[in-house]
Amino acid sequence: MDDFPKFMKNPMNAIHVDSHYVAGLEGFVFDGADGSQLILWSGREAGVAEEHSHPYDEYIVTVQGEYILHMDGKPLALKPGQEILVPKGKKHYGERIPNTRTIHAFGGKRAVRESEFKG
């Protein structure tokens, strides 16, 4: 597959661009009853996010392409099927090659939907 299934990309779950740490992404969010979020990210072009941290854990798995996580001063290339846990409070950033898809699970609210944005 070269994209997430259509039902997973419902426009009602589209993430507002202000919730992205890097340009050129398309994201869709799903909320857990405990306040956690699962996000599907697709990037058709290469990109690099700004360094940041979260007040909750982040789990990342690469579906397609390659996602390079930078943490503790070291790059870690995640190829399809590879996963990692970023502990809460840990500074990190990611970069992607073109046509990369990843799934991120956050232990708290990370993103705002287009329909929720009140900018």
N, C-alpha and C positions, 0 to 999 in steps of 0.2 A: 504494500500500500504506500502511496505517496502523500497521503493526507489523512487526517482524522475523518471518521464517518460523518456524514451530513448531520445525523441526529445529535452528534456531540458538538456541533458548531451552530447551535440554535442562536440566532441574533439576540434573543433575550438574555443569554449568558455571556455576550461579548463584553470584554473588559475595556474600560475607558482608557484612552491613550495616556492619561496622567498617572495611571497605575503601572506603567511600564518603566523599567529602569534603563531601557535601551530602545532606540527607534527601530522600525521595520518589523515589529512583532505583531502577530495576531494571537489573541488569547481569549480563552473561554473558561469561566469559573463555575465551580459547583460547590455548594456549601454543605458542611456537615452539621448535624444537630448540636454538636459540642462547640461550634464556632470555628472549627477548622475549615480549610478550603483546599480543593483540588483544582489545579490549573493546567490546562492544555496550552502549550506555547508552540507556535509555528513561526519559523523565520525563513523566508525565501532568500534573503541576502545575509551576508556575514554581518556580525555585530558584536559589540563589546559593551557590557553593562558597567555602570559606575560601582565602585566598591561600596558595600553597605552591610548591614546586619539586621537581624529580626529579633524581636523579643519572644520568639518561639522557634522550635525546630523546623527545619526544611528538609524534605526528602526529594531527591531528584533521580529520575531514570530517563535515559536517552532512548528514544523510539527509532529515530532515523537521523542520519548525519553524524555529527560529532559536537559535543558540548564540552568545552574546556573550563573546568572549575579552578579558580585560583583561590587558595586558602593556605594560610601559614607560609606565605612566600613561595609556594610551589604550585605549578600547574598540574592538573590531573585530567587527562583526556578521557571522557566517557563516550564509548562507542555504543551502538544499539544493544540494549539488554543490560548495560552496566548501570549501577546505581550507587548512591552515596547519601549519607546523612550529614547535614550541616547543623551542628549544635546551636541552640539559641545563643544570641549574643556574639557569635563568631563572625568576624569580618571576612567577607568573601566577595568575589565577583565572577561573572561568567562571560565566556565568549563562544560564539558559534560559527561554524562554517555555513555556507549557503545550503538551504533546504534541510535544516535541522528541525526536528520535532522532539519536544521533551514533555514530560509530565512532572509537575511539582506538587507536593502535598505540604501544606503549611499547618502548623499547630495553632494558628490563629487567623484572624482576618487580614489578608494581604492585599486583596484587589477590590476595586469598585467597578460595578457593571456600568455600561453606558447609560442604562435606564435609571441608575441610582445617583449619577454624578450631578452635583449641585454647584459646580464651579462658578 
